[in-house]
Amino acid sequence: MPAVPQQPGQAPAQPQTPSPVRPRTVVPPRPTAAPSPAAPATPPATFQPPAAPAPPVTAVVLTAAGTDHRITGAAVVGRRPRAETPDVQVVEIADVARSLSRTHLRIRVAHGVAWVEDAGSANGTRLVTPDGERVRLVPGEPARLVPGAVLELGQVRIDVALD
């Protein structure tokens, strides 16, 4: 350590040694729970009990041009669909405009849920929810069917009911 110059009449300078650094202990504040609102003594007049879970789906009923098609397992839907395996139901939809692909979409009912997926169709598939939202299906990605939905396949409209 270099020597510190000394001024006349001053005591010799002492070399400064660094003081040991002690870590500071920071105590975080204790979390406090937000006060819970007081529950009303009586439920409001518009009180609705929670909805019961939806019953499991056992079948999908497609209605196209006045004709019902009941699906209880796996199905292919289109202008002239071909089943991939013998246990797949074939649903042929008349389409003079030829806006449907031969195999346009797949539907599956399994474990109490109904699923639909576009089979790589040329004109695509749109799922219209009961509240009017239109969702374009991505080929090969299943989407869950809901009661009251509508499927738009090219220029063909198919109403969906779940049993």
Secondary structure, 3 states (H helix, E strand, C coil): CCCCCCCCCCCCCCCCCCCCCCCCCCCCCCCCCCCCCCCCCCCCCCCCCCCCCCCCCCCEEEEECCEEEEECCEEEEECCCCCCCCCCEEEECCCCCCCCCCCCEEEEEECCEEEEEECCCCCCEEEECCCCCEEECCCCCCEECCCCCEEEECCEEEEEEEC
